[in-house]
Amino acid sequence: MTPDCWQVTLILLESRMPDIRVATPEDIDDIAPLVDGYRQFYRQPSDLESARAFLGERYRRGDAHLLVAHDAGGGAVGFAQLFPIPSTTTLGSRWILNDLFVVPEGRCRGIGSALLQAARELASEYGVAQLMLRTQVENNAAQSRYHALGWKRDDAFYTFLLSV
């Protein structure tokens, strides 16, 4: 994030916070285009119907927590999706903040930071001691925001993937 963007974000955060709340199944139609935009950001083909089905499956299974951010006009402009996982080492649970997305026109307005803070508050309400996230190595803007909000990079573990 450029210094100018940081300054704009601080001014906007002081003047007006986005409306962020826990999403419900009734929000699927508003969140599906955001999920589709998120997937496109990661070079996946657009597939709005599959995004909608994926969200519906999360609610049917109850295996995720979704937060949605709305602008002053009530339009959905960002989301965060968290997945609980058990932690054998801590004998508790941690949540993976697996997805965080803000529409391009909503960036540098504090929406991403507000979603991260809302995720922290929601996890705290559930008694979760730790949040985890992964980001692309070259996503410097996101990394600088995470550092600024107190997230620490884990240098002790590598991530390995296996396609099956």
C-alpha positions in Angstrom: 0.0 0.0 0.0 1.4 3.4 -0.9 1.8 6.1 1.8 -1.0 8.1 0.1 -3.3 5.1 0.4 -2.4 4.8 4.1 -3.3 8.5 4.6 -6.6 8.2 2.8 -7.4 5.1 4.8 -6.8 6.8 8.1 -8.9 9.8 7.2 -11.8 7.6 6.0 -11.5 5.4 9.1 -11.9 8.4 11.3 -14.9 9.8 9.3 -17.0 6.7 8.5 -16.6 3.0 9.2 -18.2 0.5 6.8 -21.1 -1.5 8.1 -19.8 -5.0 8.8 -21.9 -7.8 10.1 -22.1 -11.6 10.3 -23.6 -12.8 7.0 -26.7 -15.0 6.8 -27.9 -17.3 4.1 -30.1 -14.4 2.9 -26.9 -12.6 2.0 -25.7 -15.2 -0.5 -26.9 -13.3 -3.6 -25.0 -10.2 -2.4 -21.8 -12.1 -1.4 -21.6 -14.4 -4.5 -20.3 -11.7 -6.8 -17.7 -10.8 -4.3 -16.6 -14.5 -4.1 -16.5 -14.5 -7.9 -14.4 -11.4 -7.9 -12.0 -12.9 -5.3 -11.6 -16.0 -7.5 -10.9 -13.9 -10.5 -8.2 -12.0 -8.5 -6.5 -15.4 -8.1 -6.8 -16.0 -11.8 -9.8 -18.4 -11.7 -12.5 -18.2 -14.4 -15.7 -16.3 -13.5 -18.4 -18.7 -12.3 -21.1 -16.9 -10.3 -23.4 -19.8 -10.0 -20.7 -22.0 -8.5 -19.8 -19.2 -6.1 -23.4 -19.1 -5.0 -23.5 -22.9 -4.6 -20.2 -22.9 -2.6 -21.7 -20.3 -0.2 -24.9 -22.3 0.1 -22.9 -25.4 1.0 -21.0 -23.5 3.7 -24.3 -22.6 5.4 -25.7 -26.1 5.0 -22.6 -27.6 6.6 -22.1 -24.8 9.1 -18.4 -25.0 8.5 -17.6 -21.4 8.0 -18.2 -17.9 9.4 -18.8 -15.1 6.9 -18.5 -11.4 7.5 -19.9 -8.9 4.9 -19.1 -5.2 4.6 -21.6 -2.8 3.1 -21.0 0.8 1.8 -23.2 3.7 2.8 -25.7 2.8 0.0 -26.1 -0.7 1.4 -24.1 -2.5 -1.4 -21.9 -5.4 -0.4 -18.3 -4.2 -1.0 -16.2 -6.8 0.9 -16.2 -10.1 2.7 -14.1 -12.3 5.0 -14.6 -16.0 5.4 -13.2 -17.9 8.4 -13.0 -21.7 8.8 -12.6 -23.3 12.3 -10.0 -26.0 12.6 -9.0 -28.0 15.7 -5.5 -27.5 17.1 -3.9 -30.5 18.7 -0.9 -28.5 19.9 -3.1 -26.0 21.8 -5.9 -28.4 22.5 -8.3 -25.8 21.3 -9.3 -24.3 18.0 -8.0 -21.7 15.7 -9.6 -20.1 12.7 -8.2 -19.8 9.3 -9.1 -16.5 7.7 -9.1 -18.1 4.3 -10.7 -15.4 2.2 -10.6 -11.6 2.4 -11.8 -9.5 -0.5 -12.7 -5.9 -1.1 -14.0 -4.7 -4.5 -11.4 -2.6 -6.3 -13.4 0.7 -5.9 -13.6 0.1 -2.2 -9.9 -0.3 -1.5 -7.9 2.2 0.4 -11.1 3.1 2.4 -10.4 1.0 5.5 -12.8 -1.8 4.5 -10.2 -4.5 4.6 -8.8 -3.4 7.9 -12.4 -3.2 9.3 -13.1 -6.8 8.1 -9.8 -8.0 9.7 -10.8 -6.3 13.0 -14.3 -7.7 12.8 -12.8 -11.2 12.2 -10.7 -10.7 15.3 -13.7 -9.7 17.4 -15.8 -12.5 16.2 -13.1 -15.1 17.0 -12.7 -13.5 20.4 -16.5 -13.9 21.0 -16.2 -17.6 20.2 -13.2 -18.0 22.5 -10.8 -18.7 19.6 -7.2 -17.9 20.7 -5.6 -17.6 17.3 -6.4 -16.6 13.7 -4.2 -17.7 10.8 -4.1 -16.6 7.2 -2.1 -17.1 4.0 -1.4 -14.6 1.3 0.5 -14.7 -1.9 4.2 -13.9 -1.6 3.9 -11.0 -4.0 0.8 -9.4 -2.3 2.8 -6.7 -0.6 -0.1 -4.4 -0.1 -2.0 -7.0 2.0 1.1 -8.0 3.9 1.8 -4.5 4.9 -1.7 -4.1 6.2 -1.5 -7.4 8.2 1.8 -6.3 9.8 0.2 -2.9 10.6 -2.7 -4.6 12.4 -0.5 -6.8 14.5 -0.3 -10.0 12.5 3.0 -11.8 12.7 4.5 -13.8 9.8 5.2 -17.4 10.8 8.8 -18.2 9.8 8.7 -21.6 11.6 6.5 -23.5 9.2 6.3 -24.0 5.5 3.0 -24.7 3.6 3.0 -27.8 1.4 0.2 -28.7 -1.0 -0.6 -32.0 -2.7 -3.1 -32.2 -5.5 -5.3 -35.4 -5.2 
